[in-house]
Amino acid sequence: MAQALREFSAGQNITIRLAYYPPCHSKYNMIERVFGVLEKYWNGDPLRTVEKALGFAEGMTCKGVHPMAKLVTKAYATGIKLSNKIRRHYEQALERVPELWKWFVTLDPGKAMMVCALAKE
């Protein structure tokens, strides 16, 4: 959970409840939506070459517009990770619904103030 949310909860003295889908859920992952449409478009034709896959992708349309497709070979860096020590401090400010674990959290302003103070140490 972002430090800014903790600081906002503490500074405004409000409880924040977040409920959301996992980050890889197709609802939020646009590439999953595109692949679903692409699979229907190519209708099971084997994609044996990169050129053929790119050709199918460029041949699709969305509201009359063809996408631009290109092969990306760049390796993307992963996100910044917190140390276990800092993560434990942040976790102290969260209350989780056991059945939904990390996809539904409540951030208490009092606990957020404590965590913000600990994080500055």
C-alpha positions as CSV (number, residue, x, y, z in Angstrom):
1,M,0.0,0.0,0.0
2,A,1.4,3.4,-0.9
3,Q,3.0,5.5,1.7
4,A,0.9,8.4,0.4
5,L,-2.3,6.6,1.5
6,R,-1.0,6.0,4.9
7,E,0.1,9.6,5.3
8,F,-3.3,10.8,4.0
9,S,-5.2,8.6,6.4
10,A,-3.1,9.8,9.3
11,G,-3.2,13.5,8.3
12,Q,-6.9,13.6,7.6
13,N,-7.8,11.2,10.5
14,I,-10.0,9.0,8.2
15,T,-10.3,5.3,7.8
16,I,-9.7,4.1,4.3
17,R,-11.1,0.8,3.0
18,L,-9.8,-0.6,-0.2
19,A,-11.3,-3.6,-2.1
20,Y,-9.8,-4.4,-5.4
21,Y,-9.0,-7.2,-7.9
22,P,-5.6,-8.7,-8.0
23,P,-3.2,-6.7,-10.3
24,C,-3.1,-9.5,-12.9
25,H,-6.9,-9.8,-13.1
26,S,-8.1,-9.4,-16.6
27,K,-10.5,-6.6,-15.6
28,Y,-7.4,-4.3,-15.2
29,N,-5.0,-6.0,-17.5
30,M,-5.5,-4.5,-20.9
31,I,-3.2,-7.0,-22.6
32,E,-5.5,-9.8,-21.5
33,R,-8.4,-8.1,-23.2
34,V,-6.5,-7.6,-26.4
35,F,-5.3,-11.2,-26.4
36,G,-8.9,-12.4,-26.0
37,V,-9.9,-10.4,-29.1
38,L,-6.8,-11.5,-31.0
39,E,-7.5,-15.2,-30.3
40,K,-10.9,-14.8,-31.8
41,Y,-9.5,-12.9,-34.8
42,W,-6.9,-15.4,-35.7
43,N,-9.4,-18.3,-35.2
44,G,-6.9,-20.9,-34.1
45,D,-4.5,-20.4,-37.0
46,P,-1.0,-21.5,-35.8
47,L,1.3,-18.6,-35.2
48,R,4.6,-20.1,-36.2
49,T,6.5,-16.9,-36.7
50,V,6.8,-13.5,-35.1
51,E,5.9,-11.9,-38.4
52,K,2.7,-13.9,-38.7
53,A,1.7,-13.0,-35.1
54,L,2.4,-9.3,-35.7
55,G,0.5,-9.4,-39.0
56,F,-2.6,-10.8,-37.3
57,A,-2.3,-8.2,-34.5
58,E,-2.0,-5.3,-37.0
59,G,-5.0,-6.7,-39.0
60,M,-7.4,-6.4,-36.1
61,T,-9.6,-3.3,-35.8
62,C,-11.1,-1.6,-32.9
63,K,-13.7,1.0,-33.9
64,G,-12.3,1.0,-37.4
65,V,-8.7,1.6,-36.2
66,H,-5.9,-0.9,-36.8
67,P,-3.3,-1.2,-34.0
68,M,0.4,-0.8,-34.4
69,A,2.2,-4.0,-33.5
70,K,5.9,-4.5,-32.9
71,L,8.1,-7.0,-31.2
72,V,9.5,-5.7,-27.9
73,T,12.8,-7.2,-26.9
74,K,13.7,-4.9,-24.1
75,A,13.8,-6.4,-20.6
76,Y,11.7,-4.4,-18.2
77,A,12.8,-3.9,-14.6
78,T,10.5,-5.1,-11.9
79,G,9.1,-2.8,-9.2
80,I,10.8,-1.5,-6.2
81,K,10.5,-3.8,-3.2
82,L,10.4,-2.9,0.4
83,S,12.7,-4.5,2.9
84,N,11.1,-7.0,5.2
85,K,11.6,-4.7,8.2
86,I,9.8,-1.8,6.5
87,R,7.1,-4.1,5.2
88,R,6.4,-5.4,8.7
89,H,5.9,-1.8,9.9
90,Y,3.5,-1.0,7.1
91,E,1.6,-4.2,7.7
92,Q,0.9,-3.1,11.2
93,A,-1.4,-0.3,9.9
94,L,-3.6,-2.7,7.9
95,E,-6.5,-4.8,8.9
96,R,-7.3,-7.6,6.5
97,V,-10.5,-9.6,5.9
98,P,-9.1,-13.2,6.3
99,E,-11.1,-14.7,3.4
100,L,-10.0,-12.0,1.0
101,W,-6.5,-11.6,2.5
102,K,-4.7,-8.9,0.5
103,W,-7.5,-7.8,-1.8
104,F,-9.5,-6.1,0.9
105,V,-7.8,-3.9,3.5
106,T,-8.8,-1.3,6.1
107,L,-6.3,1.4,6.9
108,D,-6.9,2.9,10.4
109,P,-5.7,6.5,10.8
110,G,-4.2,5.9,14.3
111,K,-2.2,2.9,13.1
112,A,-1.2,4.9,10.0
113,M,0.2,7.7,12.2
114,M,2.2,5.1,14.1
115,V,3.6,3.5,10.9
116,C,4.5,6.9,9.4
117,A,6.4,7.8,12.5
118,L,8.2,4.4,12.5
119,A,9.1,4.7,8.8
120,K,10.8,8.0,9.4
121,E,13.1,6.5,12.0
